[in-house]
Amino acid sequence: MLHGETLHSALPQDIPWWMPDHFVFFGAFYAVLFVILGGLGYVILKSILHAKHDNHGHSH
């Protein structure tokens, strides 16, 4: 980091993307976050659809 340079927040507009270490770290961070949240969303959607399919036509 350059003298006097600070990160005000973790939002992408405040990140000095031209610095390779920031680019690599936050690029990997957001990629992993996207994969985790995408997988979580897939599992939740699949379980909701599976629950609707199981309850359809059954009267317990």
N, C-alpha and C positions, 0 to 999 in steps of 0.2 A: 504494500500500500504506500502511496506517495505521502510525503509530509503534509499534514493538514487535511488529508482526505479522510472522510468518514462515511460509513454506511448509515443512513438515517432510518432505514427500515429494510425488511427482507423482501420488499416488493421488487419485481424485475426492473422497473424504471430507475431505481436508485443503485442498481448493481453496475459497477464498471465492467461491462462485458468485454472490453478490449483487452483486459488483463487475462492471460491464459488460465491462471489458477482459478479465477472466479468463473470463467466460462466452463471449464471442465467440471468443477464442483457442482455448480448450480444446474448445468446441463444434465449431469448424471442424477442429481437430486430430483429434478422435475421428471426425468424419464422413469426413475424408480417409483416416484409418487404416482405417476400416470398409470403404470402397470399395476400397482397395488390397488388403486381405486377402481381401475377398469375391471380387475378380477373380482373385487368385492361387489361391484355393481352387477356383474354377470351372475355371481352366486346368488345374490339377493333376488334378482329377476327370475332366475331359474327356479328357486325355491317357491316364489310366489306363484309362478305358472304351474309348478308341480302340485302345490296345495290346492289350487283351483281345479286342476284336472282330477285329483283324488276325490274332492268333495262333490264333483259334478255327478248327479244321478244317484248318489247314495243318501239315504235317510237314516241317520243313526239316532 
